[in-house]
Amino acid sequence: MTIASNETTTAAKTVTHILGYPRVGSQRELKFAQERYWRGESDQAQLKQVGKDLRHRHWNDQIKAGLDYVAVGDFAWYDHVLGTSMLLGHIPTRHQQGFPDLDTLFSVARGKAPTGCTCAAADMTKWFNTNYHYIVPEFTAEDSFNVSWQQLFEEVAEAKKAGHNVKPVLLGPVSYLWLGKEKQQGFDRLTLLPRLLTAYQQILTKLAALGVEWVQIDEPALALELPREWAASFKLAYQVLHGGPKILLTTYFDDISHQLAIISQLSVDGLHIDLSAAGAAPQTQIHTHMCYSEFNQIIASVAALDADVITIETSRSDMDLLKAFEAFAYPNEIGPGVYDIHSPNIPDVDTITALIDKAATLIPIERLWINPDCGLKTRNWTETEAALTNMATAAHILREKYHKVSAA
């Protein structure tokens, strides 16, 4: 975006910023601190200090990179949708026990925290087209929204005290409603929008009082094919929110050209779009991945995807998922998983080669990839390095074996 450099000149200055910064820490410090706290090996003050240290480190990283603004509000103790629910005082009734605190957040996310109730955790689902998850907001017709969780405002004050020019980040009101679910039959959560906008007005007023000039409001739902009434709701939302700090409306994950007629009418001061989502070049190889699923039932739909390679989790099923290829001529390349990343067991070279040999009876070897079942974040470095070493060794053995077969 561009902002006039001052009120007395028409010259424009290109302003640099990022939408957010990874919060977990380069060594996953936040994750480990949370687990210590949940196990009772540290107290809440120690956990909060880890969070504070990470925030300051990440703000300094942004300044060192030459950015004009640091992102504030992108830090979350679990996920940023749950953080938004806390900010709005929108907590499932079963978890409401006085003023919400950090243990309330953990209880909603996990069903259990060091203090508070042991209640059913809220649902979790994937965040748009990523492999990250968020806690799903629950909506009823009686819901109200009260700005009670002070984390965002405290972090803005914290960053400004450190001398930073801040740009708070908020999940937008329409996307927040879209990402939730109704808990009552015959109720439409979109009817809560006017109440929700009142809370968002309060948030923006408090940010303005803290000296905030720009607020980034994320509306990733704009990239979706929304029902007409949902798409129309953006105009009302940003008419109501206009007039406080400048709003940088932010979209990502996909093309928004189908929403341009709506976006052009919104009362916002800046627009961020995801140019990387405009489409891949023809020579770009597209990979997709499917976690544990009834793969055999949807194989025709999978083949219709615009993907050059699909990786699937098959190590636990001993490649039984690939039986679908006996009756279906899959046209693209495939990577059946050979390393069960949900287990600490390390597959040996013989096990991996045996699995690929089995896969090769159903899929031409030139279209086979060798890969783990899924991402490796559940495993430690020792396990990961040993398993990947065995995978690489197996790949070399199989290449030599099948090269000799084809040469013969």
Secondary structure as the mmCIF struct_conf table of DSSP 4:
data_model
#
loop_
_struct_conf.conf_type_id
_struct_conf.id
_struct_conf.beg_label_comp_id
_struct_conf.beg_label_asym_id
_struct_conf.beg_label_seq_id
_struct_conf.end_label_comp_id
_struct_conf.end_label_asym_id
_struct_conf.end_label_seq_id
STRN STRN1 THR A 2 ALA A 4
BEND BEND1 SER A 5 ASN A 6
TURN_TY1_P TURN_TY1_P1 GLU A 7 THR A 8
STRN STRN2 ALA A 12 THR A 14
BEND BEND2 LEU A 19 LEU A 19
BEND BEND3 VAL A 24 VAL A 24
TURN_TY1_P TURN_TY1_P2 SER A 26 GLN A 27
HELX_RH_AL_P HELX_RH_AL_P1 GLU A 29 TRP A 38
TURN_TY1_P TURN_TY1_P3 ARG A 39 GLY A 40
BEND BEND4 GLU A 41 SER A 42
HELX_RH_AL_P HELX_RH_AL_P2 GLN A 44 LYS A 64
TURN_TY1_P TURN_TY1_P4 ALA A 65 GLY A 66
BEND BEND5 ASP A 68 TYR A 69
STRN STRN3 VAL A 70 VAL A 72
BEND BEND6 GLY A 73 GLY A 73
BEND BEND7 TRP A 77 TYR A 78
HELX_RH_AL_P HELX_RH_AL_P3 HIS A 80 LEU A 87
TURN_TY1_P TURN_TY1_P5 LEU A 88 GLY A 89
HELX_RH_3T_P HELX_RH_3T_P1 THR A 93 HIS A 95
BEND BEND8 GLY A 98 PHE A 99
HELX_RH_AL_P HELX_RH_AL_P4 LEU A 102 ARG A 110
BEND BEND9 GLY A 111 GLY A 111
BEND BEND10 PRO A 114 GLY A 116
HELX_LH_PP_P HELX_LH_PP_P1 ALA A 120 ASP A 123
STRN STRN4 MET A 124 LYS A 126
TURN_TY1_P TURN_TY1_P6 PHE A 128 ASN A 129
BEND BEND11 THR A 130 ASN A 131
STRN STRN5 HIS A 133 ILE A 135
HELX_LH_PP_P HELX_LH_PP_P2 VAL A 136 PRO A 137
STRN STRN6 GLU A 138 PHE A 139
TURN_TY1_P TURN_TY1_P7 ALA A 141 GLU A 142
HELX_RH_AL_P HELX_RH_AL_P5 GLN A 151 LYS A 161
TURN_TY1_P TURN_TY1_P8 ALA A 162 GLY A 163
STRN STRN7 VAL A 166 LEU A 171
HELX_RH_AL_P HELX_RH_AL_P6 PRO A 173 TRP A 178
TURN_TY1_P TURN_TY1_P9 LEU A 179 LEU A 179
BEND BEND12 GLY A 180 GLY A 180
STRN STRN8 LYS A 181 GLU A 182
BEND BEND13 LYS A 183 GLN A 184
TURN_TY1_P TURN_TY1_P10 GLN A 185 GLY A 186
HELX_RH_3T_P HELX_RH_3T_P2 ARG A 189 LEU A 192
HELX_RH_AL_P HELX_RH_AL_P7 LEU A 193 ALA A 209
TURN_TY1_P TURN_TY1_P11 LEU A 210 GLY A 211
STRN STRN9 TRP A 214 ASP A 218
HELX_RH_3T_P HELX_RH_3T_P3 PRO A 220 ALA A 223
BEND BEND14 LEU A 224 LEU A 224
HELX_RH_AL_P HELX_RH_AL_P8 ARG A 228 LEU A 241
TURN_TY1_P TURN_TY1_P12 HIS A 242 GLY A 243
BEND BEND15 GLY A 244 PRO A 245
STRN STRN10 LYS A 246 THR A 250
BEND BEND16 PHE A 253 ASP A 254
HELX_RH_3T_P HELX_RH_3T_P4 SER A 257 GLN A 259
HELX_RH_AL_P HELX_RH_AL_P9 LEU A 260 ILE A 263
TURN_TY1_P TURN_TY1_P13 SER A 264 GLN A 265
BEND BEND17 LEU A 266 LEU A 266
BEND BEND18 ASP A 269 ASP A 269
STRN STRN11 GLY A 270 HIS A 272
HELX_RH_3T_P HELX_RH_3T_P5 LEU A 275 ALA A 278
TURN_TY1_P TURN_TY1_P14 PRO A 282 GLN A 283
HELX_LH_PP_P HELX_LH_PP_P3 THR A 284 ILE A 286
STRN STRN12 HIS A 287 MET A 290
BEND BEND19 TYR A 292 SER A 293
HELX_RH_3T_P HELX_RH_3T_P6 PHE A 295 GLN A 297
BEND BEND20 ILE A 298 ILE A 298
HELX_RH_AL_P HELX_RH_AL_P10 ILE A 299 ALA A 304
BEND BEND21 LEU A 305 ASP A 306
BEND BEND22 ASP A 308 ASP A 308
STRN STRN13 VAL A 309 ILE A 312
TURN_TY1_P TURN_TY1_P15 SER A 315 MET A 319
HELX_RH_3T_P HELX_RH_3T_P7 ASP A 320 GLU A 326
TURN_TY1_P TURN_TY1_P16 ALA A 327 ALA A 327
BEND BEND23 PHE A 328 PHE A 328
BEND BEND24 ASN A 332 ASN A 332
STRN STRN14 GLU A 333 PRO A 336
STRN STRN15 GLY A 337 GLY A 337
BEND BEND25 TYR A 339 TYR A 339
TURN_TY1_P TURN_TY1_P17 ILE A 341 HIS A 342
BEND BEND26 SER A 343 PRO A 344
HELX_LH_PP_P HELX_LH_PP_P4 ASN A 345 ASP A 348
HELX_RH_AL_P HELX_RH_AL_P11 VAL A 349 ALA A 360
TURN_TY1_P TURN_TY1_P18 THR A 361 LEU A 362
BEND BEND27 ILE A 363 ILE A 363
HELX_RH_3T_P HELX_RH_3T_P8 ILE A 365 ARG A 367
STRN STRN16 LEU A 368 LEU A 368
STRN STRN17 ASN A 371 ASN A 371
BEND BEND28 ASP A 373 CYS A 374
BEND BEND29 LEU A 376 LEU A 376
TURN_TY1_P TURN_TY1_P19 LYS A 377 THR A 378
BEND BEND30 ARG A 379 ARG A 379
HELX_RH_AL_P HELX_RH_AL_P12 TRP A 381 ALA A 407
#
